[in-house]
Amino acid sequence: MASHKINRVESDITRVISEIILSESRDSLLHNITITGAKVSKDLGYAKIYFTSILDMEHSTLEKEVNEASGFIRSGIASKLDLRHTPKLTFVYDDSIEYGNRIENIIKEIHEDE
């Protein structure tokens, strides 16, 4: 399967999940997360959805709560995207933003010491 198709599906899934969370979800926890990306398997059977949140919660607890809503989100994807099979969703907390902020703070401290 062409990688450009997988990239398109990843992009579409990211967009649709963001729309579902904003417009259809009534869960306040879901309203406080931001979808940062998706990684779909080559057979389009599984998708890892990366997210971040402004909530001050343990990452594992947050992942567990968001994964409980995956069925609702998956049914929304099935109704909005024309896919033969809707992939099984697994939500994973994306700590790359926090990691980038830590690196940025270290660089600031280095420059302040000069």
One Martini backbone bead per residue (centre of mass of N, CA, C, O) as a GRO file, in nm:
protein
  114
    1MET     BB    1   0.099   0.035   0.020
    2ALA     BB    2   0.082   0.355   0.003
    3SER     BB    3   0.209   0.611   0.195
    4HIS     BB    4   0.013   0.839   0.109
    5LYS     BB    5  -0.240   0.701   0.218
    6ILE     BB    6  -0.159   0.681   0.512
    7ASN     BB    7  -0.113   0.984   0.552
    8ARG     BB    8  -0.404   1.064   0.488
    9VAL     BB    9  -0.541   0.898   0.710
   10GLU     BB   10  -0.396   1.028   0.947
   11SER     BB   11  -0.499   1.313   0.892
   12ASP     BB   12  -0.803   1.252   0.898
   13ILE     BB   13  -0.814   1.134   1.183
   14THR     BB   14  -0.712   1.381   1.332
   15ARG     BB   15  -0.937   1.574   1.238
   16VAL     BB   16  -1.190   1.409   1.327
   17ILE     BB   17  -1.125   1.384   1.627
   18SER     BB   18  -1.125   1.685   1.684
   19GLU     BB   19  -1.420   1.730   1.601
   20ILE     BB   20  -1.552   1.532   1.799
   21ILE     BB   21  -1.448   1.661   2.060
   22LEU     BB   22  -1.575   1.946   2.009
   23SER     BB   23  -1.890   1.869   1.904
   24GLU     BB   24  -1.983   1.568   2.048
   25SER     BB   25  -1.866   1.595   2.320
   26ARG     BB   26  -1.941   1.585   2.691
   27ASP     BB   27  -1.656   1.552   2.791
   28SER     BB   28  -1.434   1.744   2.970
   29LEU     BB   29  -1.175   1.587   2.923
   30LEU     BB   30  -1.179   1.600   2.607
   31HIS     BB   31  -1.173   1.921   2.594
   32ASN     BB   32  -0.854   1.903   2.723
   33ILE     BB   33  -0.755   1.793   2.449
   34THR     BB   34  -0.486   1.731   2.206
   35ILE     BB   35  -0.428   1.646   1.887
   36THR     BB   36  -0.101   1.556   1.739
   37GLY     BB   37  -0.155   1.254   1.618
   38ALA     BB   38  -0.102   0.975   1.381
   39LYS     BB   39  -0.064   0.606   1.367
   40VAL     BB   40  -0.082   0.380   1.104
   41SER     BB   41  -0.114   0.089   0.993
   42LYS     BB   42  -0.072  -0.079   0.696
   43ASP     BB   43  -0.373  -0.225   0.733
   44LEU     BB   44  -0.568  -0.023   0.898
   45GLY     BB   45  -0.630  -0.159   1.200
   46TYR     BB   46  -0.438   0.052   1.349
   47ALA     BB   47  -0.426   0.332   1.596
   48LYS     BB   48  -0.222   0.589   1.703
   49ILE     BB   49  -0.305   0.843   1.939
   50TYR     BB   50  -0.187   1.161   1.989
   51PHE     BB   51  -0.170   1.346   2.304
   52THR     BB   52  -0.260   1.640   2.489
   53SER     BB   53  -0.262   1.834   2.808
   54ILE     BB   54  -0.365   2.076   3.062
   55LEU     BB   55  -0.389   1.877   3.266
   56ASP     BB   56  -0.320   1.776   3.614
   57MET     BB   57  -0.228   1.462   3.531
   58GLU     BB   58  -0.171   1.155   3.510
   59HIS     BB   59  -0.089   0.997   3.224
   60SER     BB   60  -0.216   0.715   3.273
   61THR     BB   61  -0.495   0.818   3.356
   62LEU     BB   62  -0.554   0.976   3.099
   63GLU     BB   63  -0.532   0.741   2.902
   64LYS     BB   64  -0.756   0.569   3.025
   65GLU     BB   65  -0.988   0.773   2.986
   66VAL     BB   66  -0.960   0.808   2.676
   67ASN     BB   67  -0.982   0.500   2.600
   68GLU     BB   68  -1.285   0.477   2.693
   69ALA     BB   69  -1.370   0.671   2.429
   70SER     BB   70  -1.293   0.508   2.165
   71GLY     BB   71  -1.567   0.403   2.066
   72PHE     BB   72  -1.700   0.674   2.011
   73ILE     BB   73  -1.480   0.777   1.816
   74ARG     BB   74  -1.488   0.542   1.614
   75SER     BB   75  -1.783   0.586   1.523
   76GLY     BB   76  -1.728   0.871   1.410
   77ILE     BB   77  -1.526   0.785   1.196
   78ALA     BB   78  -1.713   0.588   1.041
   79SER     BB   79  -1.920   0.824   0.958
   80LYS     BB   80  -1.690   1.030   0.817
   81LEU     BB   81  -1.530   0.794   0.688
   82ASP     BB   82  -1.413   0.614   0.389
   83LEU     BB   83  -1.379   0.305   0.527
   84ARG     BB   84  -1.371  -0.023   0.543
   85HIS     BB   85  -1.198  -0.004   0.815
   86THR     BB   86  -1.190   0.077   1.139
   87PRO     BB   87  -0.964   0.154   1.348
   88LYS     BB   88  -0.803   0.076   1.624
   89LEU     BB   89  -0.781   0.263   1.920
   90THR     BB   90  -0.486   0.429   2.064
   91PHE     BB   91  -0.401   0.620   2.337
   92VAL     BB   92  -0.122   0.859   2.358
   93TYR     BB   93   0.093   1.030   2.532
   94ASP     BB   94   0.247   1.344   2.442
   95ASP     BB   95   0.582   1.448   2.554
   96SER     BB   96   0.726   1.648   2.347
   97ILE     BB   97   0.652   1.927   2.460
   98GLU     BB   98   0.782   1.897   2.738
   99TYR     BB   99   1.062   1.832   2.631
  100GLY     BB  100   1.101   2.102   2.479
  101ASN     BB  101   1.072   2.283   2.731
  102ARG     BB  102   1.314   2.171   2.885
  103ILE     BB  103   1.527   2.244   2.675
  104GLU     BB  104   1.468   2.547   2.671
  105ASN     BB  105   1.535   2.598   2.972
  106ILE     BB  106   1.829   2.506   2.958
  107ILE     BB  107   1.919   2.716   2.752
  108LYS     BB  108   1.846   2.964   2.919
  109GLU     BB  109   2.036   2.900   3.159
  110ILE     BB  110   2.296   2.910   2.998
  111HIS     BB  111   2.262   3.211   2.898
  112GLU     BB  112   2.244   3.339   3.188
  113ASP     BB  113   2.540   3.243   3.283
  114GLU     BB  114   2.711   3.426   3.068
   0.00000   0.00000   0.00000
